[in-house]
Amino acid sequence: MPYVNVKITRDGATEQQKADVIKGMTDVLVKVLGKNPASTFVVIEEVDMEAWGVGGEPVKAIRARAAKKG
């Protein structure tokens, strides 16, 4: 009974995109490990950009800086 926890920033992933991620992750476990899709759990957790950091900075600050440049 696989359990996959996918964490993404809360910045606009659509319901369809989330459904596609759930399907894709399930398909990988079925194809690669032979798991039963009926007992494969995929959970998507959305994290505020202020609570997700990379390289010592919140993602929100990194993206704001990138938006100013581009």
Secondary structure, 3 states (H helix, E strand, C coil): CCEEEEEEECCCCCHHHHHHHHHHHHHHHHHHHCCCHHHCEEEEEEECHHHCEECCEEHHHHHHHHHHHC
